[in-house]
């Protein structure tokens, strides 16, 4: 086995010498490690979000259209693993984990970017995948009302290509700046023969803080409350196994233009995940926010009910926002049923806030944030999500 110590040293020197995070260089120098062989894994957490993707029934299609199960994601196995882990670690299942600290909670989350990495390898777009990585964790922890404090990353590859790794880490720094948190440290693991040439894997970990009396937990949600949707930039970082299956059977390549859009299909699919932290915290500061759902794997159907008290559900107004063209192409090219699209993709809404009617007027009239906001539904009696 040959391990290139020189390349790891070069990556570290570029990272520390750069102006990427000038206010935190002391912390970075203390915490950022480039350990060559993979030695150990301190902890493990199953992402419930990625284990709830399925179509009603068995997950196989009766209409000839593609499903998430067809693309290789075994929903039943994922659900079984979550069930077993829940026995060992009760409480798992929220968007973020809460740890009491004085009059506050530390809120932690961890995630990756899934097989969107495969598209990064094919398109050569590596400078935004780090934004996706940060977004998946900070968007989870902000659902509790937590302000992100710091982020750590894990970058693994068989042979460290310093220029490529630098692009990835610059994206991570960009994501941290967008979410107003510190890139506190990370791990670069070089594992010969473990990954295909030119490929790598990523995971990230975010920690935030919220006062105990300010936690957003959904307990006060009642029928008649309003669902406010914050627009996504596209597919974000979920469902790419299905996206890649659709691509494989379509007559378009990643370099072809997305129908009716002035962008390539590759660019549309690789659009970085929106980081909602500043927009959501701004809305929370005005009061009236009762629950927040990050729309990742599971779509509206599985994610929105996670914030409701028992016995409540939601009605979604189907035409209350514009569905991005990339989803229309995915559905048409893959002949995917509506129910499967709704349980796999965000369909153009990346975050849903449950608020009082009074609060909804303030949010909608203010058009909060760069991406705006939409009244997409309401809370009703009866569990589940329906569409009208």
C-alpha positions in Angstrom: 0.0 0.0 0.0 1.3 3.5 -1.0 0.0 6.5 0.8 0.8 9.9 -0.5 1.7 12.0 2.6 2.9 14.9 0.3 -0.5 15.4 -1.3 -2.3 15.6 2.1 0.2 18.1 3.3 -0.3 20.2 0.2 -4.1 20.2 0.6 -3.7 21.3 4.3 -1.3 24.1 3.4 -3.6 25.4 0.7 -6.5 25.3 3.1 -4.8 27.1 6.0 -3.0 29.6 3.7 -6.2 30.7 1.9 -8.6 33.5 2.8 -11.5 31.1 2.9 -12.3 31.6 6.6 -9.9 34.3 7.9 -11.6 34.8 11.2 -11.4 31.2 12.2 -7.8 30.1 11.3 -6.9 29.4 14.9 -9.8 27.0 15.3 -9.1 25.4 11.9 -5.4 24.9 12.5 -6.3 23.1 15.8 -9.1 21.0 14.5 -8.7 20.2 10.8 -6.8 16.9 10.4 -5.6 15.0 7.3 -5.3 11.4 8.5 -4.2 9.2 5.7 -5.6 5.7 6.2 -9.1 5.4 7.5 -8.7 4.3 11.1 -12.0 4.4 12.9 -15.6 5.8 13.0 -16.5 7.4 16.3 -20.3 7.3 15.8 -23.0 6.4 13.4 -26.5 7.7 12.8 -29.0 6.4 10.3 -30.7 9.2 8.3 -34.3 8.5 8.7 -35.0 10.9 5.8 -33.4 8.5 3.3 -35.2 5.5 4.7 -38.8 6.5 4.0 -38.7 6.7 0.2 -41.3 4.5 -1.4 -44.4 4.3 -3.5 -47.6 3.2 -2.0 -47.8 -0.6 -2.0 -44.7 -2.6 -2.7 -42.8 0.1 -4.4 -42.9 -1.5 -7.9 -44.7 0.1 -10.7 -47.9 -1.2 -12.2 -48.0 1.4 -15.0 -44.6 0.7 -16.5 -43.1 3.9 -15.0 -40.0 4.0 -12.9 -40.0 4.0 -9.1 -37.3 4.6 -6.5 -37.2 0.9 -5.8 -36.5 0.2 -9.5 -33.4 2.4 -9.2 -32.0 0.2 -6.5 -33.2 1.7 -3.2 -34.6 -1.0 -0.9 -37.1 0.8 1.2 -38.1 -2.2 3.3 -34.5 -2.9 4.3 -34.0 0.8 5.3 -37.2 0.9 7.3 -36.2 -2.3 9.1 -32.8 -0.9 10.0 -34.3 2.2 11.5 -36.7 0.1 13.5 -33.8 -1.9 14.9 -31.7 1.2 15.7 -34.7 2.8 17.4 -34.7 0.0 19.9 -31.1 0.7 20.8 -31.3 4.5 20.7 -34.9 5.7 21.4 -35.7 9.2 20.2 -34.1 8.9 16.8 -36.3 10.2 14.0 -36.3 14.0 14.2 -34.6 16.2 11.7 -31.9 17.0 14.3 -30.8 15.5 17.6 -31.2 17.7 20.7 -28.7 17.6 23.6 -29.5 19.6 26.8 -26.9 22.2 27.8 -27.9 24.6 30.5 -30.8 26.7 29.4 -30.3 25.7 25.7 -30.1 22.6 23.5 -27.3 21.7 21.2 -28.9 20.5 18.0 -26.8 18.2 15.8 -27.3 16.7 12.3 -25.3 14.7 9.8 -25.8 13.8 6.2 -24.2 13.3 2.8 -25.1 14.2 -0.7 -25.9 10.7 -2.0 -25.5 9.7 -5.6 -25.5 13.3 -6.7 -21.8 12.7 -6.4 -22.0 10.5 -9.5 -23.3 13.5 -11.5 -20.5 15.6 -10.1 -18.0 13.1 -11.4 -19.7 13.0 -14.8 -20.2 16.8 -15.2 -16.9 17.8 -13.6 -18.8 20.2 -11.4 -17.1 20.0 -8.0 -17.2 23.5 -6.7 -20.8 23.5 -5.5 -21.2 19.9 -4.2 -19.8 21.2 -0.8 -22.7 23.7 -0.6 -25.0 20.7 -0.9 -23.1 18.9 1.9 -23.5 21.8 4.3 -27.1 22.5 3.3 -28.3 19.0 4.1 -27.2 19.2 7.7 -27.8 22.9 8.5 -31.3 22.8 6.9 -32.1 19.9 9.2 -31.0 21.5 12.4 -32.7 24.9 11.7 -36.0 23.1 11.7 -35.7 23.1 15.6 -35.1 26.8 15.5 -31.3 26.3 16.1 -28.7 28.7 14.8 -25.8 26.7 13.3 -22.5 27.1 15.2 -20.1 24.9 13.4 -19.6 22.3 10.7 -17.2 19.4 10.2 -16.6 17.5 7.0 -15.3 14.1 6.0 -13.7 13.7 2.5 -12.6 10.2 1.4 -10.9 9.0 -1.7 -8.5 6.4 -3.0 -6.0 8.8 -4.4 -6.0 12.4 -3.2 -6.1 14.8 -6.1 -5.4 18.1 -4.4 -6.8 20.5 -7.0 -10.1 18.6 -7.0 -10.3 18.3 -3.2 -9.6 22.0 -3.0 -12.7 22.8 -5.2 -14.9 20.6 -3.0 -13.7 22.2 0.2 -14.2 25.7 -1.2 -17.8 24.7 -1.7 -18.0 23.6 1.9 -16.6 27.0 3.0 -19.1 28.7 0.8 -22.0 26.7 2.4 -20.7 27.6 5.9 -20.6 31.3 5.0 -24.2 31.1 3.6 -25.3 29.6 6.9 -23.2 31.9 9.1 -21.4 29.0 10.8 -17.7 28.1 11.3 -16.0 25.3 9.3 -14.4 24.0 12.5 -12.6 21.0 11.2 -12.7 17.9 9.2 -11.0 14.6 8.0 -9.4 13.8 4.7 -9.0 10.0 4.3 -6.9 8.5 1.5 -7.9 4.8 1.1 -6.1 3.2 -1.8 -8.2 0.8 -3.9 -11.4 1.6 -2.0 -13.0 4.0 -4.5 -12.9 4.2 -8.3 -10.2 6.5 -9.8 -11.3 10.1 -9.7 -14.1 9.5 -7.3 -14.7 10.5 -3.6 -17.3 10.4 -0.9 -18.5 13.1 1.4 -20.3 13.4 4.7 -20.9 16.4 7.0 -21.8 17.2 10.5 -23.4 20.4 11.9 -24.1 21.6 15.4 -26.3 24.5 16.4 -27.9 25.9 19.5 -31.4 27.1 20.5 -32.8 28.2 23.9 -35.0 25.5 25.5 -38.0 27.9 25.6 -37.5 28.7 21.9 -37.4 25.2 20.4 -39.7 24.7 17.4 -41.3 21.3 18.0 -44.7 21.3 16.5 -46.6 20.6 19.7 -48.8 23.7 19.3 -49.9 23.0 15.8 -53.7 23.0 15.3 -56.2 22.5 12.5 -56.4 25.6 10.4 -52.7 26.5 10.7 -51.1 27.5 7.4 -48.3 25.7 5.5 -45.8 28.1 4.0 -43.4 26.7 1.3 -40.0 28.1 0.6 -38.9 27.4 -3.0 -36.1 25.0 -3.9 -33.4 25.5 -6.5 -34.3 22.1 -8.1 -33.7 18.5 -7.1 -31.3 19.5 -4.2 -29.6 16.3 -2.9 -32.2 13.6 -2.8 -33.6 11.1 -5.3 -30.6 11.0 -7.6 -30.6 7.2 -7.9 -33.9 7.6 -9.6 -32.7 10.6 -11.6 -29.8 8.6 -12.9 -32.0 5.7 -13.9 -34.2 8.2 -15.8 -31.2 9.7 -17.5 -30.0 6.2 -18.5 -33.2 5.4 -20.4 -33.8 8.9 -21.8 -32.6 10.3 -25.1 -30.8 13.3 -23.5 -27.3 13.6 -22.0 -26.1 15.8 -19.3 -24.7 18.2 -21.9 -28.1 18.6 -23.7 -30.4 21.5 -23.0 -33.2 21.0 -20.5 -36.4 21.3 -22.6 -37.9 24.8 -22.4 -35.0 26.1 -20.3 -31.8 28.0 -21.1 -29.6 25.6 -19.3 -28.1 22.1 -19.7 -29.6 19.2 -18.0 -26.4 18.7 -16.1 -26.4 22.2 -14.8 -30.0 22.0 -13.7 -29.5 18.8 -11.8 -26.3 20.0 -10.2 -27.9 23.3 -9.0 -26.7 23.5 -5.3 -29.2 23.0 -2.5 -30.7 26.2 -1.1 -29.4 26.9 2.4 -32.5 28.3 4.2 -30.8 29.1 7.6 -30.9 32.9 7.4 -34.3 33.1 5.8 -35.9 30.7 8.3 -34.2 32.3 11.4 -35.4 35.7 10.2 -39.0 34.4 9.9 -38.8 32.7 13.3 -37.6 35.9 14.9 -41.0 37.5 14.1 -42.9 34.8 16.1 -45.8 32.5 15.2 -43.8 29.6 13.7 -45.0 26.3 15.1 -43.3 23.6 13.1 -40.7 23.3 10.2 -40.1 20.4 7.8 -37.1 20.0 5.6 -38.3 18.5 2.4 -35.7 15.8 1.5 -36.2 12.1 0.8 -39.8 11.3 1.3 -41.1 14.6 -0.2 -44.1 16.2 1.3 -45.8 12.9 1.9 -43.4 11.6 4.5 -41.7 14.8 5.8 -44.5 17.1 6.7 -46.3 14.7 9.0 -43.1 14.4 11.1 -43.7 17.8 12.7 -47.4 17.2 13.5 -49.0 16.1 16.7 -50.8 12.8 16.5 -54.2 13.0 14.7 -53.3 15.9 12.3 -52.5 15.9 8.7 -52.2 18.3 5.8 -53.9 19.3 2.6 -51.5 20.6 -0.1 -52.8 23.0 -2.8 -51.3 21.5 -6.0 -51.2 24.7 -8.1 -50.0 27.1 -5.4 -46.4 27.2 -6.7 -44.5 26.7 -9.9 -43.0 23.3 -10.2 -39.5 23.6 -11.8 -39.0 22.3 -15.3 -36.5 19.7 -14.2 -39.1 17.8 -12.3 -41.5 17.9 -15.2 -38.7 16.4 -17.4 -37.9 13.7 -14.8 -41.5 12.7 -14.5 -42.2 12.7 -18.3 -38.9 10.9 -19.3 -39.3 8.3 -16.5 -43.1 8.0 -16.8 -43.2 8.4 -13.1 -46.6 8.5 -11.2 -47.6 11.6 -9.3 -47.5 9.7 -6.0 -43.9 8.5 -6.6 -42.7 12.0 -7.5 -44.3 13.4 -4.3 -42.6 10.9 -2.1 -39.2 11.1 -3.8 -38.6 14.7 -4.7 -39.2 18.2 -3.2 -41.1 19.2 -6.3 -39.9 22.8 -6.0 -40.5 23.4 -2.3 -37.5 22.7 -0.1 -38.7 23.8 3.3 -42.2 24.0 4.8 -43.2 26.2 7.8 -46.3 25.6 9.8 -47.6 28.9 11.1 -50.7 30.6 12.4 -52.9 32.4 10.0 -51.9 35.8 11.3 -48.2 35.0 10.9 -48.8 33.7 7.4 -50.1 37.1 6.3 -46.9 38.8 7.5 -44.6 36.2 5.8 -46.5 36.3 2.5 -46.8 40.0 2.3 -43.2 40.5 3.1 -42.0 38.0 0.4 -39.2 37.0 2.8 -35.8 36.1 1.4 -34.4 35.9 -2.1 -36.6 33.0 -3.0 -39.9 34.3 -1.6 -42.6 32.1 0.0 -45.9 30.5 -1.0 -49.1 29.5 0.8 -49.1 25.8 -0.2 -51.7 24.2 2.2 -53.2 23.9 5.6 -53.3 21.7 8.6 -56.4 19.5 9.0 -57.8 16.8 11.2 -56.8 13.3 10.2 -53.3 12.0 9.6 -51.5 11.9 6.3 -51.0 14.3 3.4 -53.6 14.8 0.7 -53.6 17.0 -2.4 -56.3 19.2 -3.9 
